[in-house]
Amino acid sequence: KRRRGPEVNEIEHRLENLIVRVGEKSTSSLESNLEGLAQVLETDLETYKSKILAILKTCVLDAPEKLTIYSTLVGLLNAKNHNFGGEFVEMLMKQLRDELIAQNYDNALHVIVFMCDLVNCRVVSAHSCMSFLEGLIEVAFQEDIPQVRSDWFVYAVLYALPWVGAELTEKKGNDLKEMLDAITRFLEQRQKLHVQMLRVWSGDKPHVQEEYLDCLAAQVTKLRTENWQEKHIARHYVAFDAVLCDALQHNLPSFVPAGHQETSVYPLPTVIFRLFDYTDCPENGPVLPGAHSIERFLVEEELNWIVRRHYIDRKECAAALLNYSRKLRVPLNYVILEVVFGQLFRLPSPPCPPLFYGSLLIELCKLQPNSMPQVLAQAAELLYQRVETMQPACVDRLVDWFSYHLSNFQYRWSWADWEDCLKCDELAPKQVFAREVLVKCMRSPYHQRVQEILPADYAPLIPEKPQVHFKYSGEEGEKLLGASVAHQVAQAIRNKCTNEEALELLKNCPNPDEMSGFNPLAIDVFVSVLLHLGSKSFSHSFAALTRYHQALKTLTEGNEDAQMVVLRALYDLWKNHQQMMTVLVDKLLKMQIVECNCVVSWIFSDEMKPQFLRQWTWEVMQSALVKLSRHVQRLRAELEAADNEDTKEDTKEDTKEDSEMKADDDDEQTVESKSADAVKEKTQKLRSAEEFQRNLLLSVFHKFTILLTEHLLTSEAEGRDFNSYWYKWVTGRFKQIFLSQSDEVWKLCSELETSLFTNDIDSHILEIFHQFRALRR
Amino acid sequence: SLTDQEEALLQSTTLYIGNLSFYTTEEQVHELFGRAGDVKRIIMGIDRFRKTPCGFCFVEYYSRDDAVDAVRYINGTRLDDRIIRTDWDAGFIEGRQYGRGKHGGQ
């Protein structure tokens, strides 16, 4: 008896191996493999039934690219053993219910499509499948539910139809027609305000960017008019028609998905990204399917799936994409790049980290050196040509990717082809794009090198060499008020004076503004000296700030005006070194020498106007907002943990970054959270952080509103078209804040509606708020 | 069971970066590794005697996830034209910034 254990495991293991591997490279045909596997499983079906069911379930969820292989296998098993088929269907139904409750919408989608394909494999009856789909569509028409919920169920049905449309037309033609009519009615009354928020490009030239449901509906409609004749889905069951036609079919039990709850979250709508059409691809290769052909959709979905499955290993991912099973039927490089860029530019955020796409594209070029780099260059050219109408949030991603890509290919690019950007307005997107790419590429050590590569005409776009500018030195500097104190402090710091000694010396600083209650000149002198002494590297600057953290705190604590002086001093010193400014503002925030609200005021301040539309400014803004929302999330998690557990706990991990915000590098902190006191304290902390965040976001939106209103009013007064480059960039940044902070902003929506975005506001500004809100309606 | 060293590696947020050029600066390292997430600090490896860069550095992140992304997507790509490699490090300890000099990629 003892020996039975491992033996059972061994058999189970073997079964698993056989099932998971089926359809992989083999010397014999897939048909004979499937037949053989069905025979093997038949003999073990009773003994290992639950194991086999479990393995098949995993395959349904994790290997959608082999969907029709497994549905055929289930069909063969059902033909041999009717009960097994019944149990499989029952299991799948239960799985669908669970996935929907757990809000795993991708998994639920795989189950639904599989269920539909089982009709083709004679496991499920066509009429019960029809009722099943009708049941899903009914959900879309429920009252008092958000549109995103309706959307998902309509999407799922449309998604499944390419598999089962022909069969349903034959057996339940009228019912199918009625269901499709209902879908059309639903789509017609749907609101689509959100589309403007999610589009990568504001224009529709040369390719229309359709709302995802509209696009899929159009593709399915076209397929229907072509009698459901598609050339993409591998229909393995056809080969087994003789066996399957005698099988007994099961009726799907009636299915009612769990109702909508306050807490339910549904997938956000998307906009279909199009970069290429067939004219972009080589004439002698396979043709790129048209925008409304179902093949385009099916190919994109499969490639999206490959990316999702392999994104943690860029090499595997690149190899899997290039090895795509349908690679001979489509212009492979083009469809891959369209999918990759489609993900990179997806709003509000890409499904994988942006860096992943950059490294994936490098890998693709390495694996396919004879064709991929050319197609990628073609893509970059198209993106450059279309940058004119691209949303700023996407322009940032394009700049980041392109500069990263160039850094891996010796910065070689045919810059001469892009010289038209030099003749544009300085806020024209082409010029902005080129300038920002150069800024990223020319961060200090590469400055010389990139300059040598660039054609001479580019001189006006070349950023100044990033170097420090210490205003208290030189002939002019010596005359400045505070110069002598600056030298004393610098000397004292070199001699490693204490925080107190430094503060003492700063008292000699004349105060140009006695009324302000603090000495702005003393702060300016101290920060300038400190950062100048640490100017050798980031680390040196960090060390300087850390050593005099306490003195800096004393000078600035709780005083936004004083903190503003710190940022101005930093700007005076490092104006030409955007990376340094970005890194140092970040550090100042972490050390709580300046606070987020101060950074926001600084960015919107008059002296920052020349920098207001530069990319680094928004990096700083985003980073400040993200830091704050992480802080709030952490407090939330801590409170939850404390609520759940009253015992002593070690929160070292949770407070790691948090304590950095309080006391810089002192990141080891254990918090005893015993009893109600701790919970109360944590609640208090969370409430005040949330309040801070709320006020900050309100103030950001308020500042945007003022800025845009002013612009609209002056444009009108002066009879100018308000829709200038400046206006496009600022509204784009406005949208970007909504999208990047969406989780927090959603909570504020009703407050924003009553306190800020009221009907007194210009309709152009109001519209952006409404577009955002429509995303989840 | 895991040894302390392995345990430390599994929780580490620090990476050892090798095969850097001697001329690669902290700014360049930051520019690249900052793409994977919030960098806490960078320690440039220096020659014990000449106190000049010698081809390696440590990059410490605030979060493990960001460090994981750096290994996934930066390891084996180019920095300053050299293919660099990243390895998990149990955590920087003072003194380890001194390389043996002479050769890069230590």
Interface residues (C-beta under 8 A of the other chain):
Chain A: I312 D313 R314 P353 P354 L355 F356 G358 S359 I362 D400 Y404 S407 N408 Q410 K440 R443 S444 P445 Y446 S537 F538 S539 F542 Q579 M580 V583 D586 K656 E657 E660
Chain B: Y23 T24 T25 E26 E27 Q28 H30 E31 L32 G34 R35 A36 D38 K40 R41 I42 I43 M44 Y62 S63 D69 R72 Y73 I74 T77 R78 L79 D80 D81
